[in-house]
């Protein structure tokens, strides 16, 4: 059974460029989460979706960040324009909400470097 | 400021020794989870505790949830090099969101 799939695994870009990160959650999971992990701030929740609808985006740092979930099997996190301080590892996680507790399954992450 | 405080931040021990990692908060959680993360990978769920005072064992790992559901501990008996990793605790709030601690980096030397 495939886990959460993220692409690309690594992204290096220059300041000002648009970056799009992709995520495919585990089939049957109806909640999807985007996190950012840095040494300074640890693991931070950016936004989460339930049944493809954004529920809480209070963690999105600023308007340069946007996320979409057009269907149950795909989500994107876009940064436009990117800045060096956006450099981090971005994780996508999914959860079968409504069954037990919010136990999340994480993807391998995308390591983003903005020069 | 982290909602969940983990201690210690770093822990380096010899194979065969025991270790304990602590996770503390002033908030009450509906559940508390422990994850382990290895370099270059995402966190992997180890256990979920939901009842105050609950103790769960997973082979050499023992997890305890405080009576007031505000704190937790992870104890590893006879640690092995394969236990090396970043251990993260996460509390689930009423809003369904998880708040993660900063993590404890555990290194077990052979």
Interface residues (C-beta under 8 A of the other chain):
Chain A: X4 X31 X42 X43 X44 X45 X48 X56 X91 X93 X97 X100 X101 X102 X103 X104 X105 X106 X107 X108 X109
Chain B: X2 X30 X31 X33 X35 X40 X41 X42 X43 X44 X45 X48 X50 X88 X92 X95 X96 X97 X98 X99 X100 X101 X102 X103
